[in-house]
Every structure is written in C-alpha cells, then in structure tokens.
Amino acid sequence: MNFMNKYLLKLYITGNTVNSQRAIANLFRICHEELQDQYTVEIIDVLEQPQQAEREKILVTPTLIKQLPPPLQRIIGDMSNTQKVLLGLDLVSQNKN
C-alpha cells in the first residue's frame, strides 16, 4: 500500500454525547464511501485526554483534524455536511468546472 495516499484523521469529541456519536458515525460513513481502506481515524475524548486537546488547540468539539496528507485541515461540527467534510479533506474541489 502507498502510505502517501493514506489519510490520518483525528476526531476530537467531548464525552459520549449525541453530537459526538453523530460526528463519529458521519465521519466513518464518509470515510467508508470516499476513502475505502485508505484511512486511519483516531478518536480523542477531550475529557480523557485534555493535554492532547490543549496541544492541538481544540476549542470546540467535535473537531476533525486531517493530519495526513498535508496540508493540515480542521473541520468543526458533527460532520453531517458531507460536502463540507469532503472539501476539508481535499476530496473535491470547490468549483466543479
């Protein structure tokens, strides 16, 4: 497998809330549909790992950080806006010309 095509995604959530669950479900659905097996998702609960959230300067949850491939991108929200998530992951271009 070519690791240059592999996506490393970190989803920061706060506890087992409806919003957290929705973000997780939406993210996995989008990854499954768009990235096949070319992704790794880490889920970080800011309540359990506050230092990591602080290091990444997470102010709002859910926040998705696309670590790889560069450039680093942040997407905030429950990932229900598929188009916004695809744009953030650089999977679609903004203008479809």
N, C-alpha and C positions, 0 to 999 in steps of 0.2 A: 504494500500500500504506500502511496506517496503521501508523506506527512505534510507536505506543503499545502495540500488540499483539505487538510483536517481542520475542523472548527473546534476551538476550545471556548466554551461558553460558561460563564459563572452567573448564576441567578441568585441574587440576594433577596431573602424574604424575611418577614418578621413572624415567627411562630406558625402555628397550624391554622391560619385564618382562611376564610373563604377566598379572599384576594390572593393569598399565597398559593392555595390549591389551584385556583383558576390560572394563575400565571404558569405554574408547573405544567398543568395539563395542556394549555395552549402552546407553550414552548415545545413540549415533546411532540405534539401533533405537527407543528410547523417543521421541526427538525426531521421527523419521520417522512413527511411528504416531500420536503425540499432537499434534504441533505443525505438521505438514505443512511448509510452507516459511516458517514464522513464527519462525525461529530462526537465530542465528549461534553457532557453537561455536569457541572459541579453545582450543587445547591447548598448555599451557605445561609444558615439562620443567624441573623444578626444578634438574636438574643443569646445564642450559644457561642458565637464567635465574634464578640464586639470588637476585638482588636483588628481582625481582618477587615471588618466593615469600616473601621476608622482609617486603616491603611489605604483602603480604596476610596475613601471619602464618600461613602454611601450616606446620603442624607434622606432619601426616600426609598421605600420598598413597595412593591417589587422593583428591582433594578437588574437589568441584564447587562453584563459586560462581555463583549466579544473580544477575548484576548488574542486569539489567532483565527485566521490570518490577519496581519496588520492591514489597515490601521485599527487601533483600539476604538471600539464604538460602545456607547451606552444607550440603552433603551429603557425608559421608565414606564411602568404601568403593568397591567395584568396580561399583556401580550395578546389581547383579544383583537387588536387591529393588525391583522396578518400583513397587510401591505406595509405598514409602518415597521414591523419587525423585519420583513424581507429587505426593505430599504436599509435598515440599520445593520443588517448582516451583509450588505452589499450583494444581495442575490438578485436584485432587479435594479435597473437604472431609473432615475426619477422621471426622465422624459422618454416615452416609448416611441421614438421616431425611427 
